[in-house]
Amino acid sequence: TRPPTPTVARAVTLVPYPRASPSAIRLRKLRVALVVPRLGDHGLFDSAAQGMSRVHHELSAGTRIVQVGYDPVRWEAALRKLAKQGSYDLIITGSYDARPLVESVASQYPRQQFVLFDATVDAPNVANVTFPENQGSFIAGALAACVSDEYDERRGIAGPPTIGFVGGEPNPVVEDFVVGYRQGARYVRPGVRVLVSYAHGFDDPKEGRGLADRQFERGATVVLQVAGRTGFGVLRSAKDHHKYAIGTDQDQNSLYPGTVLSSIVRRVDDAIFDLALMDASSSLKTGRTYNYGLQNNGVELARDHYYRGAVSPECRQEVEKVRQDVASGRVQVKTVPNYDESGRAPGRLATSGSSPYNPATRNSIYSIEPTWGGLARSEAFLSAREPEPRAIGGEPGG
């Protein structure tokens, strides 16, 4: 299948990138570097590495992948070292945590081109790539609510269904998942209850498992994980409790067949290949944002044979209708703005009461009640230890 057509997010209408096979257009040879915390997340960064593999093989580009761990000091140092070398046409990195690092290094090396995925910075030498994750989580919320409702009905459980969400940390991208997830769940089951927990980061499966355990014990039937490697623990917890989970970023359905209902897939691999191809053909424009959404296959809910085996025909039909409603624009999915400097997001969900999220209250469970007057902190599950950043050695490359 062809990669999705990137679009310029600042434009009112979608601006298509002309499709052409690499062999059909004149290309210059590139050198491209990718900087990630670590591979093996079955998610965002593994998808980026797959995109780099395509760049290497299909564009005959020189590629290098640098794994730096989650320490922002090492992460920024790696970006600066690559930029100082001046050997790469594109330096790529991603996630909300990378945003200030790219902003700093890009300002020091204005002649170096950067690609930042899953976040944005306002810099003339940075091409941003965004994925409207709230669209994917809206559909996932509808799936979770439908499956939970069926589960409760089979067991004679009275009352509204309960679903859960575990995020790696309370940043705007993760919160965007929460907003869409809740809205999608209520779109099909208005009385649904949503539990929300945040971990201390994206690299602690044990912590994710503990948070999900607590949500399942409180009645959740399905938990969506948006937590990187921390989310592995969420998937395992769902299997242990004989309940369900939904994965994120890559298709994680095969990790626990029958337990993982589906996954919100964000095509970071396609985006990286597209932008590299654009640069190789001298058509890449930095200083703008390329948006990969549901309409151009940049965000999707995985609907493979694992999905068909785990989800009833009735719920699949309901989810497909929801997907069409979102893709057609019949439903406007809510979103959140970025944090301000204090760590708050002023004006977020202005119609829904006060802002419920605070980075200091990670590892707590919140209950989003059907009336949505903000999140009420209902149960603490606090860890006294901040996990140490793990430095990943080695710099594999082609």
C-alpha positions in Angstrom: 0.0 0.0 0.0 1.1 3.6 -0.6 2.1 5.8 2.3 -0.5 8.4 3.3 -0.5 11.8 1.8 1.0 14.3 4.2 -0.9 17.6 4.6 0.1 21.0 5.9 -1.6 21.5 9.2 -1.6 25.3 8.9 -3.6 25.3 5.8 -7.4 25.4 5.9 -7.7 22.6 3.4 -5.6 19.5 3.0 -2.6 20.1 0.7 -1.6 16.8 -1.0 1.9 15.8 -1.6 2.2 14.5 -5.2 2.6 10.8 -5.2 5.5 9.3 -7.2 7.6 6.3 -6.8 11.3 7.0 -5.9 12.4 5.5 -9.2 10.1 7.9 -11.2 11.7 11.1 -10.0 15.2 12.5 -9.7 16.5 12.1 -6.2 19.7 13.2 -4.5 21.3 10.8 -2.1 20.6 11.6 1.6 22.2 10.9 4.9 19.5 10.7 7.7 19.9 10.2 11.4 17.2 9.2 13.9 17.6 9.8 17.6 15.3 7.9 20.0 15.3 6.9 23.7 15.3 3.2 22.9 13.9 0.7 20.5 11.7 -2.3 21.5 8.6 -0.3 22.5 6.4 -1.9 19.8 5.2 1.6 19.3 6.2 5.1 18.4 10.0 4.6 18.2 9.9 1.1 16.6 7.6 2.6 13.9 10.2 5.4 13.4 12.9 2.8 12.9 10.8 1.0 10.4 10.5 4.2 8.5 14.2 4.6 8.5 14.6 1.1 7.1 12.4 2.1 4.2 14.5 5.3 3.7 17.7 3.2 3.6 16.4 0.5 1.2 14.1 2.4 -1.0 16.0 5.7 -1.3 19.5 4.2 -1.0 20.1 6.7 1.8 22.8 6.5 4.5 21.0 6.1 7.8 21.9 6.0 11.4 19.8 5.3 14.5 21.1 6.5 17.9 19.6 5.2 21.1 20.2 7.6 24.0 17.9 6.5 26.9 15.3 8.8 28.4 17.7 11.2 30.1 16.9 14.6 28.4 20.6 15.7 28.9 21.9 12.8 26.8 19.1 13.2 24.3 19.9 16.8 23.7 23.6 16.1 23.6 23.1 13.5 20.9 21.1 15.9 18.8 23.7 18.6 19.2 26.6 16.3 18.3 24.9 15.2 15.1 24.1 18.8 14.2 27.6 19.9 14.9 29.0 17.2 12.6 27.1 18.7 9.7 27.0 15.3 8.0 23.2 14.7 7.9 20.6 16.1 5.6 17.9 15.3 8.1 18.1 14.7 11.9 14.8 13.1 13.1 13.5 12.7 16.6 10.1 12.7 18.2 7.7 12.8 21.2 6.5 15.7 23.3 9.6 15.3 25.6 11.8 16.0 22.6 10.1 19.3 21.8 12.3 21.6 24.0 15.5 19.7 23.0 14.8 20.3 19.3 13.9 23.9 19.9 17.2 24.5 21.6 19.5 22.7 19.2 17.7 23.9 16.1 18.2 27.5 17.1 21.9 26.9 17.5 22.3 25.2 14.1 20.0 27.1 11.8 21.5 25.5 8.6 20.6 22.0 9.8 17.2 20.5 8.9 15.3 18.7 11.6 12.1 16.6 11.6 10.1 16.4 14.8 7.3 13.9 15.0 4.5 13.8 17.6 5.1 17.4 18.7 5.7 20.8 17.2 8.1 23.7 17.5 8.1 27.0 15.7 11.4 27.1 14.0 12.3 27.8 10.3 14.6 24.7 10.0 12.2 22.2 11.6 9.5 20.2 9.8 6.9 19.0 12.3 4.8 15.9 11.9 1.6 15.6 13.9 -1.0 12.8 14.3 -4.5 13.7 15.5 -4.4 11.0 18.2 -7.7 12.2 19.5 -9.4 10.8 16.3 -7.9 7.4 16.9 -8.7 7.4 20.6 -12.3 8.5 19.9 -12.8 5.3 17.9 -11.0 3.3 20.6 -13.3 4.8 23.2 -16.3 3.6 21.3 -14.8 0.1 21.0 -14.0 0.0 24.7 -17.4 1.2 25.7 -19.2 -1.3 23.5 -17.1 -4.3 24.6 -17.5 -3.3 28.2 -21.2 -3.0 27.9 -21.4 -6.5 26.3 -19.1 -7.9 29.0 -21.3 -6.5 31.8 -24.5 -7.7 30.1 -23.2 -11.3 29.8 -22.4 -11.3 33.5 -25.5 -9.6 34.7 -23.6 -6.6 36.0 -25.9 -3.6 36.6 -25.0 0.0 36.1 -23.0 1.9 33.5 -19.9 0.2 32.0 -16.4 1.1 33.2 -13.3 1.5 31.1 -9.8 2.7 31.9 -6.8 4.6 30.5 -3.2 4.5 31.5 -0.8 7.2 30.3 2.9 7.4 30.6 2.8 11.0 31.8 0.4 13.9 31.7 1.6 15.8 28.7 -0.7 17.4 26.1 -0.3 14.6 23.5 -1.3 12.0 26.1 -4.1 14.2 27.3 -5.4 14.5 23.8 -5.8 10.7 23.8 -7.8 11.0 27.0 -10.1 13.6 25.6 -10.9 11.6 22.4 -11.2 8.3 24.3 -13.7 9.7 26.7 -15.7 11.5 24.1 -15.8 8.4 21.8 -16.9 6.2 24.7 -19.8 8.6 25.6 -20.7 8.9 22.0 -22.0 5.3 22.0 -22.6 4.8 25.7 -23.4 8.1 27.4 -23.3 6.7 30.9 -19.9 5.2 30.7 -17.4 5.7 33.5 -13.7 6.3 32.6 -10.8 5.7 35.0 -7.5 7.6 34.2 -4.1 7.0 35.7 -0.6 8.4 34.9 2.7 6.7 35.4 6.1 8.4 36.0 7.3 7.8 32.5 7.2 5.5 29.4 9.8 2.8 30.4 8.4 1.0 33.4 6.2 -2.0 32.6 5.9 -2.9 36.3 4.4 0.4 37.2 2.0 0.1 34.2 0.9 -3.3 35.4 0.2 -2.0 38.9 -1.9 0.9 37.6 -3.9 -1.3 35.4 -4.4 -3.9 38.2 -6.0 -1.2 40.3 -8.3 -0.1 37.5 -9.4 -3.7 36.7 -10.0 -4.2 40.5 -12.3 -1.1 40.4 -14.4 -2.6 37.6 -12.8 -1.6 34.4 -13.3 -4.1 31.6 -11.1 -2.5 28.9 -8.0 -0.3 29.5 -6.3 1.8 26.8 -2.6 2.2 27.3 -0.7 5.2 25.9 2.5 4.6 27.8 5.2 3.2 25.6 7.0 0.3 27.3 5.2 1.1 30.5 2.1 0.0 28.6 3.5 -3.6 28.3 2.4 -4.0 31.9 -1.1 -2.8 31.1 -1.4 -5.5 28.4 -0.1 -8.1 30.8 -2.5 -7.0 33.5 -5.5 -7.3 31.2 -4.5 -10.9 30.4 -4.0 -11.8 34.1 -7.5 -10.4 34.9 -9.1 -12.1 31.9 -10.2 -8.7 30.6 -9.2 -6.5 27.7 -6.7 -3.8 26.6 -6.1 -1.6 23.6 -2.6 -0.8 22.4 -1.1 2.3 20.8 1.2 3.5 18.0 1.8 0.2 16.4 -0.4 -2.9 15.9 0.0 -4.6 19.3 -2.8 -7.1 18.8 -0.5 -10.1 18.4 1.2 -9.5 21.7 -1.7 -11.0 23.7 -4.2 -12.4 21.2 -7.8 -12.3 22.5 -6.8 -9.9 25.2 -5.6 -6.9 23.1 -8.8 -5.9 21.2 -7.1 -3.5 18.8 -4.5 -0.8 18.7 -4.5 2.9 17.7 -1.9 2.9 14.9 0.0 6.1 14.1 2.0 5.8 10.9 5.2 7.4 12.0 7.0 5.1 9.6 5.1 6.5 6.6 5.7 10.0 7.7 9.4 9.6 8.0 9.7 8.0 4.6 7.5 10.7 3.0 9.5 13.6 4.4 12.8 11.9 3.5 11.5 11.4 -0.1 10.4 15.0 -0.2 13.9 16.1 0.9 15.6 13.8 -1.6 13.5 15.5 -4.4 14.2 19.0 -3.0 10.5 19.6 -2.1 10.6 19.4 1.6 9.6 22.6 3.3 10.6 23.2 6.9 9.0 25.7 9.2 5.6 24.0 8.8 3.6 21.1 10.1 2.6 18.0 8.2 -0.6 16.4 9.6 -1.3 12.6 9.3 -4.8 11.9 10.3 -7.7 9.5 9.7 -8.5 11.0 6.4 -5.1 10.2 4.9 -4.5 6.9 6.8 -2.0 8.5 9.2 -4.1 7.4 12.2 -6.2 4.2 12.2 -7.6 1.5 14.5 -6.0 -1.9 13.7 -8.7 -4.2 12.4 -6.9 -7.4 11.6 -7.9 -11.0 12.3 -7.0 -10.7 16.0 -9.5 -7.8 16.1 -12.2 -9.8 14.3 -11.6 -12.8 16.6 -11.9 -10.7 19.8 -14.7 -8.3 19.0 -18.3 -9.2 18.3 -19.8 -8.5 14.9 -22.2 -6.1 16.6 -19.4 -4.0 18.2 -17.4 -4.1 15.0 -20.4 -2.7 13.1 -20.8 0.0 15.7 -17.1 0.9 15.6 -17.2 1.1 11.8 -20.1 3.6 11.9 -18.2 5.7 14.4 -15.1 5.6 12.3 -17.1 6.9 9.3 -18.6 9.6 11.4 -15.2 10.9 12.4 -13.6 10.5 9.0 -16.5 12.4 7.3 -16.4 15.2 9.8 -19.9 14.5 11.1 -18.4 14.3 14.6 -16.0 17.0 15.7 -13.5 15.4 18.1 -12.4 17.6 21.0 -8.7 18.4 21.6 -6.5 20.2 24.1 -4.0 23.0 23.7 -0.4 22.9 24.9 0.7 23.5 28.5 1.8 26.9 29.5 5.1 27.4 31.2 3.6 26.6 34.6 2.7 23.1 33.5 -1.1 23.9 33.3 -3.2 24.0 30.2 -5.3 27.1 30.6 -8.6 27.1 28.8 -8.5 23.3 28.2 -12.0 22.0 27.9 -13.5 25.3 28.9 -17.0 23.9 28.8 -16.1 21.0 31.1 -15.1 22.7 34.3 -11.6 23.2 35.8 -8.5 21.6 34.4 -8.2 18.1 36.1 -4.6 17.2 35.3 -1.5 18.1 37.2 2.0 16.6 36.7 2.4 16.3 40.5 -0.5 13.8 40.7 0.8 11.1 38.5 0.2 7.5 39.5 -3.3 8.4 40.8 -6.5 7.1 39.5 -9.1 9.5 38.4 -12.7 8.8 37.6 -14.4 10.6 34.8 -18.0 10.6 35.7 -20.7 10.8 33.1 -21.6 14.4 34.1 -18.0 15.5 33.4 -17.4 18.2 35.9 -13.7 17.6 35.8 -11.8 14.6 37.1 -12.3 13.8 40.8 -9.3 12.2 42.4 -10.8 9.1 43.8 -7.8 6.9 44.9 -4.1 7.4 45.3 -1.6 4.9 44.1 1.6 6.9 44.6 5.1 5.8 44.1 7.9 7.3 46.2 10.5 6.6 43.6 11.1 8.4 40.3 12.5 5.8 37.9 16.1 6.4 36.9 16.7 7.1 33.2 18.2 4.2 31.4 21.0 4.9 29.0 20.9 2.6 26.0 24.3 2.0 24.5 25.2 1.5 20.9 24.6 3.5 17.7 23.5 1.0 15.0 23.3 2.4 11.6 23.5 1.6 7.9 
